[in-house]
Amino acid sequence: MGLKTIIFDFGGVILDIDPQLTINHFEKLGMADSSRFLEQEFIDNVIRKFEKGILTPEAFRDKVRDYAGMDFTDQEIDDAWNALLFDIPAERIKVVEEVKKNYKILLLSNSNEIHYDLYIRDLQLRFGYREFDELFDKAYFSFDLHLLKPEKDIYEFVMYQHKLVPQETLLIDDRLDNIEAAASLGWKTYQLKAPERIRDIFNNGVLIDGLNIG
């Protein structure tokens, strides 16, 4: 396929997530209608702004309290917000390490500071990497860039930073909207759909033949 660069999403690709676990956690804290956090208004006005680095963690926590109508502590909010994250599977770290021997690899993730602090602690304590730039050739998080997938600016930023050739670049992501945006710029794409895992699409660090690469 002539691929030289593989760009991985994080949540849903390297790390499993389940937003319902956060909803459940808020219910345990006494919130009667925690499903409000799944409403489009909250997603657009709070979550996406937090992921874009427009809202600080302090401002995000205040927004959560406002929506919940409850005086949660900072720690209660952080614990509930992080409840949706599973541990980083060791086998996926091994897959990434193998892939890095054969391709230039980047990480491109929509994320936020509260989640990032947990990611990096897990990465350091369990795998010995001080930061994601040691595991990947370069790691990009939306809150740091102030850019979000599927906005085209974030793909163009990465492309120009690394002088990527679109036809030689593959994005592996679990979200169709992110895939479609990358494809519109000429990138190769692969949508990873559960229960499929990255171990299923690589063999000794090389993409297996027969994948439905877009």
C-alpha positions, 0 to 999 in steps of 0.5 A: 500500500506504500504506507509510511505513517500510521496515525492512531486515535486513542480512546476507542483504539488504544484505550477502551472507553464506556461513557455509561460508566461515568453516568452510573458514577454520577448517579451513585453520587446522588444525581437524579438525571445524569443522562443530561451529560449525554445531551447534545447541548452539554456535549457541544457547550461543555465537553467539546470546549473542554477537549479544545482547551477553551475550558480549564479543568476548573471551569469544566468542573463548575459547568458540571456542578451547574448542569447537575445542580449539585455541589460535587467536590473536585475529586468527585467530579474527576473520579466520575469523569475518569470512570469511563476510561479503562486501563491501557491494555499492555498488549496494545502497547506491545502492538504499538511498539512493534508497529513503530519498528515499521512505520512512523507512528503518531497519536492524534486524540480528542481529549481533555486535561483531566483524562490526560492526567490519568493516561500519563500516570498509567503510562508512566507507572505501568509501562515506564514511558515518561510521556506519549512522545516516547511511545509514539514519534509524536503525540497530539492531544486536542486540548493542547492544540486547541483543535478538534477532530473532525475539523480539518484544521487539526489534520492539516496541522499534523500533515504540515508539521510532519510533511506527510504525503496523504496517500502514504498516511493512514488514520486508524480511528473508531469514529466515522466522522473523524475517518471521513474528514481525514479521507476528504484530505486524501488520507488513507483510513481504517475505521476500527469497530468493536470488538475488533482490536488493533492486535487484529489488524497487525502481524508483527508490526505490519498491517495485515493484507485484505483490510478494508482501507479507505 
